[in-house]
Amino acid sequence: MDDLLSVNDLHVSYGLSRILHGISLNVRRGELVSLVGRNGVGKSTTMRAIMGLTPPRSGSVRWKGQEIARRKSHLNARAGIGYVPEDRRIFSGLSVWENLDVARLPAHDGIAAWDEARVFEFFPDLERFRDRKGGLLSGGQQQMLTIARTLMGNPELLLLDEPSEGLAPLIVANMREKIQELKAAGLSIILAEQNLDFVLALSDRCYVLEKGEIVFEGTAEELRNNTEVQDRYLHI
Amino acid sequence: MFSNPAFLTIQVLNSLSLAMNLFIIASALTLIFGVLRIVNFAHGAFYMIGAYVLYSVVGSFGETDLGFWTGVIAAGVVMAAVAYVVERFLLSRLYDKEHLLQLLFTFALVLIIKDAVIIIWGAPQYSVSFPPMLSGAVNLGITYYPTYLLFLCILGPLVAIGLWLGLEKTRWGRILRAARLDREMLGALGTDVTKVFSAVFVIGAAMAAIGGALAAPRVAVDPGMDALVIIDCFIIVIIGGIGSLWGSFVGALILGFLTVFGTLIFREWEIVLVYVMMIGVLLVRPWGLFGQPEAERH
């Protein structure tokens, strides 16, 4: 009952094609939960449905006990859900600082507020490019900016969609540290990833998805030891 | 005839005053398109409403400065109220529908507004005088020029700078620019994008009406005035680059000079000149002089 977020039997279709068939998952306060699986199994759609960007056909999404399925995304953002999209979606014509500024939302009680000073302290690279247009940043910088931008909204839960995608190994390692720090700062996180090492190093619990369904659920330790699930659903 | 400096000066100022009047209207059209992605055919009709409101206010106040400027403000306020109702209750239902429905809707508005104008004000042609404080002419040394038209020449750049500062230097402007680039992402970051759309449509419509009120003393106020201006505005926005503020500024200047000098040199062939120029621009830069190709927007 003390779940921060609980998703129950979520079904999503795009037109005639059914993407999610009854996804159920939950996140407790302070937890890092991963959605793992190959490309196109429904990880991003699950996040979009939680955020209110893709309305589910049926099922429930509860945030702190309140039903939010089909609620508009800006209300979910204001309620404390932060969305970091897979393709980063930086406002290319806005500077780094402007990207942060448009995402500013008041902090919730009892949580240390994010502002540009704290964000720049957290991602020192971004401060150097404060006035550079978002579209001119490198992939790694854009990934930092998209996370920093969402942090400006002072989320309690972060939906992180493939933060390691397309980044050089050194930057992936750095990203891993940053996510660990966010978790240590008290943020709850749902992480969608294909990179298994990344997932196992960070997660408390994992859900493995296949064709829009959850086929495995367990702790990171259990997933690490379950080579059968790894072979069947994760390795290429 | 161009060797006469007085004549040349007057023609240049005629071009500028026409261009700047059109800019105020076209910049609002490009703003609405940039954010809402809606081609607003009714923009000319909004301009016409502004001119008629001014005519009525001047009629009841008498031809005084107070009457004129009250009329200009009233044009903006009346149009803003109408636009708010139109956007909130009708247009907002079409945002996630296909573009054709949005086009049909704004085109329907053109017809409805035109009939409403004829019902309220009748079909005759009205004229409005310059406000007393700006009537008369200014001595420019080599020639005299109407004060009011000179005022329009100065007002245009001020509006451009004001809009630019608003877009670049205020949080509101930053949110508008972000909405132009990725409205869904902006919503997911906590901005109620429907409110942004509503505000942009209302502000854009009010600017068109104020542009119409300011145009009233230099044009004939009649139920056909919307058609002329909407074509000019579309040409300006297309050659300048859809969604670009400075594009519409430069586009307005090009159209102003082509119209005035084209008419002097080519007489009735002037209209051909404008379209040839538009085709030329689109051949070289299909996205307009200051626009960006669709693929590079993200």
Chai-1 contact restraints between the chains, C-beta under 6 A:
chainA,res_idxA,chainB,res_idxB,connection_type,confidence,min_distance_angstrom,max_distance_angstrom,comment,restraint_id
A,M51,B,A188,contact,1.0,0.0,6.0,A-B,restraint_1
A,S73,B,G187,contact,1.0,0.0,6.0,A-B,restraint_2
A,S73,B,A188,contact,1.0,0.0,6.0,A-B,restraint_3
A,H74,B,G187,contact,1.0,0.0,6.0,A-B,restraint_4
A,H74,B,G190,contact,1.0,0.0,6.0,A-B,restraint_5
A,H74,B,T191,contact,1.0,0.0,6.0,A-B,restraint_6
A,H74,B,D192,contact,1.0,0.0,6.0,A-B,restraint_7
A,A77,B,L189,contact,1.0,0.0,6.0,A-B,restraint_8
A,A77,B,G190,contact,1.0,0.0,6.0,A-B,restraint_9
A,R78,B,G190,contact,1.0,0.0,6.0,A-B,restraint_10
A,Y83,B,A188,contact,1.0,0.0,6.0,A-B,restraint_11
A,R89,B,D182,contact,1.0,0.0,6.0,A-B,restraint_12
A,R89,B,M185,contact,1.0,0.0,6.0,A-B,restraint_13
A,F91,B,A178,contact,1.0,0.0,6.0,A-B,restraint_14
A,F91,B,L181,contact,1.0,0.0,6.0,A-B,restraint_15
A,S92,B,H298,contact,1.0,0.0,6.0,A-B,restraint_16
A,G93,B,L181,contact,1.0,0.0,6.0,A-B,restraint_17
A,L94,B,R177,contact,1.0,0.0,6.0,A-B,restraint_18
A,E98,B,R174,contact,1.0,0.0,6.0,A-B,restraint_19
A,D101,B,R174,contact,1.0,0.0,6.0,A-B,restraint_20
A,V102,B,R174,contact,1.0,0.0,6.0,A-B,restraint_21
A,V102,B,I175,contact,1.0,0.0,6.0,A-B,restraint_22
A,V102,B,A178,contact,1.0,0.0,6.0,A-B,restraint_23
A,A103,B,L189,contact,1.0,0.0,6.0,A-B,restraint_24
A,L105,B,G190,contact,1.0,0.0,6.0,A-B,restraint_25
A,G153,B,L189,contact,1.0,0.0,6.0,A-B,restraint_26
A,G153,B,G190,contact,1.0,0.0,6.0,A-B,restraint_27
